[in-house]
Amino acid sequence: MSRILTVWELGKGYGHMDGFEGIALALRERGHEVSFALRDLSRAEKILGRHGFALIQAPVWLPPPPDLPPAGNYAEMLYSFGFLDTAALTGMLKGWRAVYEAAAPDLVLLNHAPTALLAARCIEAPAAMFGTGFECLPAVDGLPCIMPWVAVPPARLTHAEAHVTRVMNTALERLGVSPLETFADFLRDARTLLCTIPELDPFRDWRPEVRYFGPVVRNTSGIPATWPPGGRYKIFAYLKPEDPRTQRALHELTRLPASVLVHAPNLAPGKAQRFQSAGTRFLPQPLDMGLLAQGCDLVVCHGGHGTVLAALRNGCPLLLVPSQGEQLLTAACVAAAGAGAHVKPDDGPERFRELLNRVLGEPGFTAAAHGIAEKYAQLGVDDGLADFVKAVECLLASPA
């Protein structure tokens, strides 16, 4: 039996936590002891704690992001999480080292956890990154801009990698750990287990040899639902109320001759009432995505990987309203595959209406989504999960 510590450090939403349950149960069935160090424990008991898995609060970077322009590359993204200052990063690394000492893992599984990955250099146990293409960056120096829609000077990106490398090396030196030669060295410390498909990997061209495990998430927390009666189209919308474009999107969706299911977490009842109609139903909890297989003409969301992958695997085209960099990259992947369209950050409200009518009216979007669904029709969650567990056990057997 091996002790496996699963770590989650950055990000929000349902996708991270929901992805852990099936993996942990599958590893336990193989005789391994699984524990968790998580940035957010608020939903951990409902999903993981009820199975008896040990839960630890992960070290979390609390200061607000510095007043800087949007991150142009991964190194600049790390500026917002303690990698600008040596003392700050050293403190975070000490916190992670204490977590590792308490858990005494034989393997660390890292989901979107750059500081935890760097701290893993302090221990002898091997590490593996798992998750989406954005969460598991390729170990390549000089990675491209993560905002391809913005012209960022290459010198700025090079400077960011050099600065963060200096900060990391000074912090590692204080902990008595060997330094990095280049920025990408800390990414090379871990194997990569990509739980996605190539079409949704924004860095697929920088991975000459890599295996995609496909979906490994069993959707066990979604609630069943039925489409409201009537309507020419069936539309599912998962939108965050705090996004200023959500209310405009709901206004356009509820004007359509459509059956619309909406999950907008924590949307005030008064605001939901404004859009209530015979053809619209608001869901208080996430949807059981299996409903999409029963017929869905469009999925509208911000671009979270789990929702997008579920839509494509069920042949549903997408209209995306991305609100941050990872979602914008996912939206660009969907558009490149021809399976949907996305609103850009500086687009006005009329652009959403234009794209909504276009995706619903042009059959090419649905055909592309159906093509992806057919391509991966035989790639079931159980198969991907079984292959993922085999890869983890191979790493345990041959950590080098």
N, C-alpha and C positions, 0 to 999 in steps of 0.2 A: 504493500500500500504506500502511496506517495501523498505528500501534503502539497496541495495546489492552492495558491493564493491568487484570487481574481481581483484586479484593481481597476477602478474607474475614477478618473481625476477631472476631466474637462467635459463640458457639454451639458445640455439640458434635454428635457423631453422624455417621452416614454421609451424611445428606442434602446437606450443603454440598458436599463434595468430589465426590460422584457426579454432582452437577448440572453440574459445570464441564466435564467431558470432552467431552460432545457439543457444547456451545456453542463451546468452543475449537476443536474439529476443524472445525466448520461455518464458523467465521470464518476459519480458516486456508485452507480450500478456496476462500474468496472472495478470498484473497490478502493477508489481514491478518496481522500479526505479533502473537502473543498471548503475554503473560507473566503470572506470578502472584505476588502477595504474600499469603501464607497464614499464619494463626495456628498451624496444626498441619501440619508437614511429614512426619509419621510415615508417612502413607499416600500422600503426594504423588507419590513416585517410581513407585509401582505403578500409579497412575491417570493421572498427567499427565506425569511425568518420562520415562516410557518413550516418549512421543511426541516428545520433544525440546523441550518447553516449558521456558522459563527459570523457575526457582523462587527466590523470595526469602522469607526469614523476615519476617513482618509484625511491627511493634511490638505487643507484648502487655502488657496491664496485669496485673502479677503480685501486688500486695498482696492479702491476703484481703479479702472484702467487709466494709464497716463494719458495726458492730452496730446495725442499723436495722430497723424493721418491714418486712415485704414491700412491694415497690415498688407504689405505687398508680397511677402513670402512667409514661410513657416517661421523663420527666425524672428521676423518682426511681430508675428502673432505671439511668440513667446515673451515679448516685451511686457505684455499685459499680465503675465503670470509669474513675475519674480525674476526673470532672466535679464533684467536691466542692471541689477545691483548684486554684487558678490555677497554681501552680508545677508541680504534677503534670500538669495538662492541657497546659501549655506544653511540657513535656518530651515528651509523647506526640505533640503536633503537630509538633515539630521532627523526631522520628523519622519520621513519615509524610512530611514535606516532603523528607527525605533520600531516602526510597524513591522518591518522585516524580521527584526530580532524577536519580536513577540510571536509572530506567526511561524517562524522557522520553516519556510517553504522549501520544497524540493524543486518547485517550478513556480514562476510568477507569470500569470496571464494578464496582459496590459491592454486595457481598452481606453484609447484616447488619453494616455497618461505619460506625457513627456518627462515631467519631473521624476515620477516614479521609475521611469526607464533609466534616467541618468543615475538615480540612487541605486539601481540594481547593480551598478558597477562596484558597490560596497560589499556585495555578498557573493557567495560562490554559486548559488543556484542559477540555472539558466532562466532566460526570459523569452517570452514570445508576445508580439503585438498581434491583436486580433480585432476585426471590425471592418469598417468601410475603407475604401481607397484613401479617403482624406485622413482618417484616423491612423492609418498605417502608411506613412510616407515612405517612398523608396529611399534607400540609403545612397543618395546621389548628391554630391556637392553641386552648387549652382542650379538648384531646382528652379523651374520657371515661376513666374509671378502667379500668385493665387487669385489675382484679379485681372484676367486676360482682357477684360473690357476697359481697363485703364492703362494708360501709358506710364509705366514706372521706370525710371532710369536704371539700367543694369548696375551701375556703380552703387546705387542705393541698396540694392539687394545684396551685392557682394559685401558691402560695409556691414550690413546687419548680421550676416553669417559670421564675419570675422569678429564683430563685437561680442555676440553671444558666445562664440567659442572661447574668447578670452575670459568672459565671466564664468563659464562652466569650468574651465581649467583652473582658475584661481580657487573656486569653491571646492573642486575635487582635491586640489593640493592641500587645502586646510583639513580635509578629511583623510589625508594620507593615501589617496587613490591616484593611480597613474593617469596622466592627462590624455586628452584627445589630440590627434594630429590634425584633423579637419572637423568641420561642423557635422558632417554626416556620420562620423565615427560612432556617435552615441546611438544612432539608428541601426548601425551594423551590429550592435550588441545583442539584438533580438531577432529571432525568426519572425517571419510574417505569415499570418494566417488570414487571408482575405475572405471575409464572409459577405461576398457580393458577387456581381457578375461583371464581366469586362465592360459592358455598355455603361455602367454607372461608376467606373473608376476614372477619375479625372487625370490620373497619372499612369494610365495603362501603357503609354508609349515609352515610359521610363522604367518599365519592368520587363526586361527581355525574357526572363524565365520566371514565371510565378504561377501558382495554382490558385484558382478561384473555387472556393467551396460552395459558393451560392448561398441561398438562405439557410440559416441554422436556427432561426427563431420560430418557436412554436407559439402562436398567438393564443394564449390561454386566458388572458385578462379581458378581452373584448366582450361586449354584450351583444346578444343576438338582436336583430331588428328586422323590420319589414319595410318595404318601400311604401310611402304614402300612395293612396289610390290615384289613378289617372296620370296624366302627364305624358308628353311626347318623349321626353328624355328621363333617364335615371342618373342622378348626379350625387356623388358623395363629396362633402367639403369638410376638411379638417383645418381649421384656421384659429390662430391665437387672437383673442380679443385685444391684447395690448398692441398689436400691429395696427397702425392708423389706417391701413387699407382694407382691413377686414370688414368693416361696416359697409364700405362701398361695394366690396365683392358680394356680400350677402344681399345688398339691394339689387344688384344685377341678376344674381342667381334666382331670387324669388320672383323676379319679373318674367322669367321664362315659363313656357308651358312644360313644366318638368316636375318630377317627383324628386325632392331634395332632402337628403339626410345630412344634418350638420352636427359636427362635434366641435364646439368652441369652448374649451375648458374655462370655467369660472366666468362665463359671460353673464352679466347682470340680468336678472329676470326681466327687468323693464326694457332692456335693449333687445333681448330675444323676442319679446312680445311685439316689437316693431316689425319684425320680419315673419311673424307667425302667419301661416295660411294653411288652407286645406292640403296644399301640395308640399308643405315644408314641415319637417319634424326635427326638433333639436334633441340630441342625445346627451345625457348627463355624463356618460362615461365613453371611453374609446369603443369603436365599433369592432365586432368580430369581422375581420376582413374577409372571411370566407363568403360573406354576402356578395362580394364583388364577382364571384364566379357565377352567380345566378343572373348576371346581366347588369352591367353598369356602363353608361355611355361616356362618363367623364369623372375624373377625380381632380378636385381642386384643393391644393395644399401649399404650404410654404416651401416644401422640398426636402423634408426629412427623409433620410434614406429608407427607413423601414416602410413608410407609407408609399413611397415611389416604387420600391421593389415589389411590394404587394400588388400595386396597381398594374405594373407591367406583366407580372406573372399571371395575372388574370385577364390580360389583353385590354386593359383600360387606358385610353389616352389621358394625358394630364395637362392641366393649366396650372402653372406654378407662380406663386407670389413670394419669391425668396426674400428673406430679411437679413441674412448674414452670408459671409463668404462661402462656407461649405455648401449652403443651400444654393447659392448662385452657381457654383461649380457643378452640382448635381443637375440643376436646371439646364445648364449648357450641355451636359451629357445627354439629357432627354431630348433636347432640341436637335442635337447632332444625329441622334438615332431616328429622328423624324416622328417620335411618338408623343410629341406635345410641344407646347410653347410656354414662354415665361415672360412675365412683366419685369422690366428692369427697374432699379431703384428710382430713377428719375422720370419714369413714365407717368403720365397723368391718368386720371380715372377713365377717360375715354379709351385708352389703350387696352384696359382689361376687357371692356365691352367688345372691342374689335377682335381681340384674340379669342374671347369666349365664343363668339359667333363663328369664327374661323375654324377652331378645333372641332366644334360640333357640326359644322357644315361641310368640311372637306374630308372625304373618306380616307385620304392618305394617312392621317394621324392614327385612325383606328386600325388601318391595315398594318402600319408599322408596329403598333402595340401588340396586335395579334401575332405578328411575325416573331417578336421576342418571346411571347407566351408559348408559341409552338416550339421554338428553339430549345426552351428549357422545360418543356412539359414533363420530361422524365426526371428532372432534377428536383426530387422531393426534399422537404425539410429533414425527414428522417435519414435520407441518404447523405445529405450534406453534413448532418450532425454526426453520423457514424464515421464519416471520413475525417471530420475535424477531430474527433476523439482519438482516432488512430494516429493522426499526426502529432497530437499532444503526447501520446504514449511513446511514439518514436523519439520525440525530443527528450522525454524522461530517460529512455534507454540509452540514448547517445547524445548527451547534452552538448558535446563539442560541435 
